[in-house]
Amino acid sequence: MSGLDRAQTPKTRPMPHKRTALVASLDVGTSKIACMIARLKPCPPSDAFRGRSHAAELIGYSQIQSRGVKAGAVVDLNECEQVVRQAVSLAERMAKVRVESVLLSVAGGRLQGHMIEAATDIRGGAVTAADVARLTSTGMHHATGIGRTVLHALPVGYSLDGVKGVRDPKGMLARQFGVDMNVVTADATVARNLMLVVERCHLNVEAMAASSYVAGLSVLTDDESDLGAAVVEMGAGTTTIAIYSGGRFIHASGFAVGGQHITMDLARGLSACIADAERIKTLYGTVLTGGSDARELMSVPTAGDNEPDVPQIVSRATIGNIVRHRAEEIFEMVRDRLAESPFAAEPKARVVLSGGAAQLTGLVELATRILNRPVRLGRPLGFGRLPNEAKTASFAVPAGLLIYPQYAHLEHVEPRHTRQLRTGTDGYFGKVGRWLREGF
């Protein structure tokens, strides 16, 4: 592996507080690709969303079936490129604007957060901005293994001579200065190929962000992120987790099991084709079954034969049992990862579900029982002019990407000319793209 495999993915510039901007988000998922375009307009401070300096006004969006993606990773470059082009084009047509660059989510690549503690002696007595940048950079690279790339490097807190809880150490006096930081990494190959798909569509990747992190920016209230909350983003091919505490993103995790596995279980269990299994899951998928479900029957076409067969008759209870078994497995895996994270110290903190797979009937009740925590379904919050179809949990990630630039100033960013992840092409990514457009 080259040294660039241990670099940082592209990061956006901090959001100017008094300027209007046009921003586009792209969520390349296993089952769907969503693109949203919005104007970010300066707004007065809000008690409900203290971190937001701008209001997002959606002007264009699209959602189409994905191709060429498995478990959040590109497996067919040409197919994925075609659907990305189509999704962006549809959103551009609705918004009546031309997109030059996008904010891109990452759900695959074995997302993992590492809490790093680093410390250094201060030569001049007072902590300078250069000291902060040098120490956070050292901590970030220490957490990045070979073949991994950094999605986020977020200082959680600072310490001076061992005293923690310092919010901004610059200008303060100490002999030793330390930082605790959450470094989120992913497989560099997965990130590179996602970027390559976008570049082949003649677009710049302005920034990349972990899907569960931006979902949290979209669905959590300030009180939830302050008191402690876990966002479980349930996609088709992956389930990713972001943990918030004290208003900060402090941990990330994920695994390659999601809603598509429920579809495949139904296809196998009912001897149905995958398209019919997906339709059955969407229309009748539930993890709750009662006595009447065993008596409520429906016909399911049989897959595999050229000649039309007599449809098999199954009960809703049979469908519910298949769905429940896989959903229980997913939440048991979530429970194990929460137990291994800082979230274990917050026994009453809330879990918020997002993503398309989170919308199955009864999933909140099942998660509450298995995780033994309060659970709710998350939807994008604080957006103006959001159409009904985009107010659902399945749009939490692309909506969160629109908010993400307002939080870019919290992250450590390597200089653009050093240790930035590249695709190796000399296409559009070789040019520094600007997603900010002024004067609207």
C-alpha positions in Angstrom: 0.0 0.0 0.0 1.2 3.5 -0.7 1.4 6.2 1.9 -1.7 7.9 0.3 -3.8 5.0 1.5 -3.3 6.3 5.0 -4.4 9.9 4.0 -7.5 11.9 4.7 -10.5 12.0 2.4 -11.3 15.4 0.9 -12.8 17.9 3.4 -15.0 20.9 2.7 -14.1 24.4 3.8 -15.9 25.9 6.9 -19.2 27.5 6.0 -19.1 31.3 5.8 -21.6 32.5 8.3 -23.1 35.4 6.3 -23.2 33.9 2.8 -25.7 31.9 0.9 -24.4 28.7 -0.7 -25.6 26.1 -3.1 -24.8 22.6 -2.0 -25.5 19.1 -3.4 -25.4 15.8 -1.5 -25.1 12.3 -3.0 -25.9 9.1 -1.1 -24.7 6.1 -3.1 -26.4 3.2 -1.4 -26.8 -0.5 -2.0 -30.5 -0.3 -2.9 -31.0 3.4 -3.8 -29.0 6.4 -4.9 -30.3 9.8 -3.6 -29.3 13.3 -4.6 -30.4 16.5 -2.9 -29.7 20.1 -3.9 -30.4 22.9 -1.5 -29.7 26.6 -0.9 -28.2 27.2 2.5 -29.3 30.6 3.7 -27.9 32.4 6.8 -30.4 32.3 9.7 -30.6 33.6 13.3 -29.5 31.2 16.1 -32.0 28.6 17.0 -32.6 27.1 20.5 -33.5 23.7 18.9 -30.5 23.5 16.5 -27.7 25.6 18.0 -25.0 24.3 15.7 -26.8 25.4 12.5 -25.9 28.8 11.1 -27.9 28.3 7.9 -31.3 27.1 7.0 -31.5 24.5 4.2 -34.1 25.1 1.5 -34.4 22.1 -0.8 -34.7 23.0 -4.4 -34.2 19.6 -6.1 -33.9 15.9 -5.2 -34.1 12.5 -6.8 -34.1 8.8 -5.6 -33.5 5.9 -8.0 -32.7 2.3 -7.7 -29.0 1.6 -7.3 -26.9 -0.7 -9.4 -23.3 -1.7 -9.2 -23.1 -1.4 -5.4 -22.8 -4.1 -2.8 -22.5 -3.6 1.0 -21.8 0.1 0.4 -18.9 -0.5 -2.0 -18.7 -0.1 -5.8 -18.6 -3.5 -7.5 -19.4 -2.4 -11.1 -17.9 1.0 -12.1 -19.9 1.4 -15.3 -23.3 0.5 -13.9 -22.8 2.7 -10.8 -21.7 5.6 -13.0 -24.8 5.4 -15.1 -27.2 5.6 -12.2 -25.2 8.4 -10.4 -25.4 10.4 -13.6 -29.2 9.8 -13.8 -29.8 10.7 -10.1 -27.8 13.9 -10.4 -29.4 14.9 -13.7 -32.9 14.4 -12.3 -32.1 16.6 -9.2 -30.5 19.2 -11.4 -33.5 19.3 -13.7 -35.8 19.9 -10.7 -33.6 22.6 -9.2 -32.8 24.3 -12.5 -29.1 24.5 -11.6 -25.9 22.8 -12.7 -24.0 20.9 -10.0 -20.2 21.1 -10.1 -19.3 19.2 -6.9 -21.0 17.0 -4.3 -20.8 16.0 -0.7 -20.6 12.2 -0.7 -21.6 9.7 2.0 -19.6 6.5 2.9 -21.4 3.5 4.5 -19.1 0.7 3.4 -15.4 0.0 4.0 -15.8 -1.3 7.6 -16.3 2.1 9.2 -14.6 2.3 12.6 -14.0 5.0 15.2 -10.9 5.2 17.4 -10.6 7.4 20.5 -7.1 8.6 20.5 -5.2 10.4 23.3 -2.1 12.4 22.4 0.0 14.8 24.4 3.1 17.0 23.7 5.3 19.3 25.7 4.9 23.1 25.0 8.1 24.9 24.3 6.9 28.5 24.5 4.7 28.2 27.5 1.5 29.1 25.7 -0.5 26.8 23.4 -0.5 28.1 19.8 -2.7 27.1 16.8 0.4 25.4 15.3 0.7 23.2 18.5 -3.0 22.2 18.1 -2.6 21.3 14.4 0.6 19.4 15.0 -0.8 17.3 17.8 -4.1 16.5 16.2 -2.3 15.6 13.0 0.0 13.2 14.9 -2.9 11.6 16.7 -4.8 11.2 13.4 -2.0 9.4 11.7 -1.4 7.2 14.7 -5.0 5.9 14.4 -4.8 5.2 10.7 -3.7 1.7 9.7 -2.3 0.6 6.3 -5.0 0.5 3.7 -7.3 2.8 5.7 -8.2 6.4 5.1 -9.5 9.0 7.5 -13.1 10.2 7.1 -13.2 12.3 10.2 -10.7 13.6 12.8 -12.7 15.3 15.5 -11.1 16.7 18.7 -13.5 15.8 21.6 -11.6 17.6 24.3 -8.3 19.1 25.4 -6.2 18.9 28.5 -3.5 21.1 30.0 -1.0 19.5 32.4 -3.4 16.5 32.8 -6.5 18.7 33.6 -9.2 17.7 31.1 -12.3 19.5 30.0 -10.6 22.4 28.2 -12.6 23.6 25.3 -10.2 25.9 23.5 -6.6 25.7 24.6 -5.1 28.3 22.3 -3.3 31.1 24.2 -3.5 29.2 27.6 -0.3 28.4 29.6 0.9 24.9 30.3 3.9 22.6 30.3 2.0 19.8 28.6 -0.9 19.9 26.2 -3.1 17.0 25.3 -6.0 16.1 23.0 -8.7 13.4 23.0 -10.0 12.9 19.4 -12.4 10.6 17.5 -10.7 9.3 14.3 -13.1 7.6 11.9 -11.5 5.4 9.2 -12.7 3.3 6.3 -11.0 1.1 3.7 -9.1 3.4 1.3 -10.1 1.2 -1.7 -13.8 1.7 -1.0 -13.4 5.4 -0.7 -11.3 5.7 -3.8 -13.8 3.8 -6.0 -16.7 5.9 -4.7 -14.8 9.0 -5.6 -13.9 7.6 -9.0 -17.5 7.0 -9.9 -18.3 10.7 -9.1 -15.3 11.9 -11.1 -16.3 9.9 -14.1 -19.6 11.9 -14.0 -17.5 15.1 -14.4 -18.2 16.1 -10.8 -15.8 17.1 -8.0 -16.0 15.4 -4.6 -15.9 18.3 -2.2 -16.0 16.2 0.9 -16.8 12.6 2.2 -18.6 11.8 5.4 -19.6 8.7 7.3 -23.3 8.0 6.7 -24.2 7.5 10.4 -22.5 10.7 11.4 -24.4 12.9 8.9 -27.6 11.0 9.7 -27.1 12.1 13.3 -26.8 15.7 12.2 -30.1 15.3 10.4 -32.3 13.4 12.9 -31.0 14.3 16.4 -32.1 17.2 18.6 -29.5 19.2 20.5 -30.7 17.7 23.8 -30.2 14.2 22.5 -26.7 14.8 21.3 -25.8 16.6 24.6 -27.3 13.9 26.8 -26.0 11.0 24.7 -27.5 9.2 21.8 -26.7 6.5 19.3 -27.8 6.8 15.7 -28.3 3.4 13.9 -28.4 4.0 10.2 -30.0 0.9 8.7 -29.3 0.7 4.9 -29.8 -2.1 2.5 -26.3 -3.5 2.6 -24.8 -2.0 5.8 -25.8 -1.0 9.3 -23.6 1.9 10.6 -23.6 3.4 14.1 -22.7 6.9 15.3 -22.5 7.8 19.0 -22.9 11.3 20.3 -22.2 12.6 23.8 -21.8 16.2 25.1 -22.9 17.5 21.7 -19.9 15.8 20.0 -19.6 12.8 17.7 -17.4 10.4 19.7 -17.5 7.0 18.1 -18.4 5.1 14.9 -18.9 1.5 14.0 -20.6 -0.6 11.3 -21.1 -4.0 9.8 -22.2 -5.4 6.4 -25.7 -6.6 7.2 -28.8 -4.7 6.4 -32.3 -4.6 4.8 -31.2 -6.5 1.7 -30.4 -9.5 3.8 -34.1 -9.5 4.9 -35.1 -9.5 1.3 -32.8 -12.4 0.5 -34.2 -14.3 3.5 -37.7 -13.8 2.2 -36.7 -14.9 -1.3 -35.2 -18.1 0.0 -37.8 -18.8 2.6 -40.8 -18.2 0.2 -39.1 -19.6 -2.9 -39.8 -16.3 -4.5 -37.8 -14.1 -6.9 -35.9 -11.2 -5.3 -38.2 -8.5 -6.8 -41.3 -10.2 -5.4 -39.5 -10.6 -2.0 -38.7 -6.9 -2.0 -42.3 -6.0 -2.7 -43.5 -8.4 0.0 -41.1 -6.8 2.5 -42.2 -3.3 1.6 -45.9 -4.0 1.7 -46.2 -6.6 4.4 -42.9 -6.7 6.2 -43.3 -6.6 10.0 -41.6 -8.0 13.1 -44.9 -8.1 15.0 -47.1 -11.1 14.6 -50.4 -12.0 16.3 -52.9 -14.8 16.3 -54.8 -13.5 13.3 -51.7 -13.4 11.2 -51.5 -17.2 11.0 -55.0 -17.2 9.5 -54.4 -14.3 7.0 -53.1 -15.9 3.8 -51.7 -14.5 0.6 -50.4 -16.0 -2.7 -46.7 -15.7 -3.6 -45.5 -16.4 -7.2 -42.9 -19.2 -7.3 -39.5 -18.3 -8.7 -37.4 -20.2 -11.2 -39.8 -21.9 -13.5 -40.5 -20.8 -17.1 -44.0 -22.3 -17.0 -46.5 -20.5 -14.9 -46.9 -22.4 -11.6 -49.7 -22.4 -9.1 -48.8 -19.7 -6.6 -47.9 -20.9 -3.2 -50.1 -19.8 -0.3 -48.3 -18.4 2.8 -49.5 -16.7 6.0 -48.5 -13.3 7.2 -47.1 -15.0 10.3 -44.6 -16.9 8.1 -43.5 -13.6 6.5 -43.3 -11.9 9.9 -41.2 -14.7 11.4 -38.7 -14.6 8.5 -38.3 -10.8 8.9 -38.1 -10.9 12.7 -35.3 -13.5 12.8 -33.0 -11.4 10.6 -34.0 -8.1 12.4 -33.2 -9.7 15.7 -29.7 -10.7 14.4 -29.1 -7.1 13.3 -30.0 -5.6 16.6 -28.0 -8.2 18.5 -25.0 -7.1 16.5 -25.9 -3.5 17.3 -26.1 -4.3 21.0 -22.7 -5.9 21.0 -21.1 -2.9 19.3 -22.8 -0.5 21.7 -21.5 -2.6 24.6 -17.9 -2.2 23.3 -18.2 1.6 22.9 -18.3 4.6 25.2 -22.1 4.4 24.9 -22.1 1.5 27.4 -21.5 4.1 30.2 -24.9 5.7 29.3 -27.4 3.0 30.2 -30.5 5.2 29.7 -29.3 7.1 26.6 -31.6 6.9 23.5 -31.1 5.1 20.3 -32.4 6.7 17.1 -33.1 4.5 14.0 -32.7 5.9 10.5 -32.3 4.5 7.0 -34.8 2.7 4.7 -34.6 -0.6 6.6 -35.6 1.2 9.8 -39.1 1.7 8.5 -40.3 -1.9 8.9 -43.4 -2.2 11.0 -42.6 -2.9 14.7 -38.9 -2.4 14.4 -38.8 0.3 17.1 -40.5 -2.0 19.6 -38.1 -4.9 18.7 -35.1 -2.6 19.1 -36.4 -1.4 22.4 -36.6 -4.9 23.7 -33.2 -6.1 22.5 -31.2 -3.0 23.3 -33.0 -2.3 26.5 -33.0 1.4 25.8 -35.5 4.0 24.6 -35.7 3.9 20.8 -37.4 6.2 18.3 -37.5 6.5 14.5 -35.5 9.4 13.2 -36.5 11.8 10.4 -34.8 14.9 9.0 -35.4 17.8 11.3 -35.3 21.5 10.8 -35.7 21.6 7.0 -37.9 24.0 5.0 -40.0 23.0 2.0 -39.2 19.3 2.4 -41.6 17.1 0.3 -43.4 14.3 2.1 -41.4 11.5 0.4 -38.2 13.2 1.7 -39.4 13.5 5.3 -38.8 9.8 5.9 -35.9 8.0 7.7 -34.6 6.8 4.3 -33.5 10.4 3.5 -31.6 11.0 6.8 -28.2 10.6 5.2 -28.6 12.9 2.1 -30.4 15.5 4.2 -27.6 15.3 6.8 -25.0 15.9 4.1 -26.6 19.2 3.4 -26.1 20.2 7.1 -22.6 18.8 7.3 -20.7 21.9 6.0 -21.9 23.9 9.0 -20.0 21.5 11.2 -16.9 21.3 9.1 -15.0 23.7 11.4 -15.1 21.2 14.2 -12.8 18.8 12.3 -9.0 18.7 11.9 -8.2 19.0 8.2 -4.9 18.2 6.6 -3.6 20.8 4.1 -5.0 20.2 0.7 -1.5 19.7 -0.8 -0.5 17.0 1.7 -1.8 13.6 2.5 -5.1 13.9 0.7 -6.7 10.7 -0.7 -6.5 10.6 -4.5 -7.9 8.3 -7.1 -4.9 8.3 -9.3 -6.9 9.8 -12.2 -6.1 13.2 -13.7 -9.7 14.0 -14.2 -11.9 16.4 -12.4 -10.7 15.6 -8.9 -7.3 16.9 -9.9 -8.9 20.4 -9.9 -9.9 21.9 -6.6 -13.7 22.3 -6.9 -15.7 24.8 -5.1 -19.2 23.9 -4.1 -19.9 27.4 -2.7 -21.7 29.7 -5.1 -22.3 33.2 -3.9 -24.8 35.8 -4.9 -28.1 33.8 -4.6 
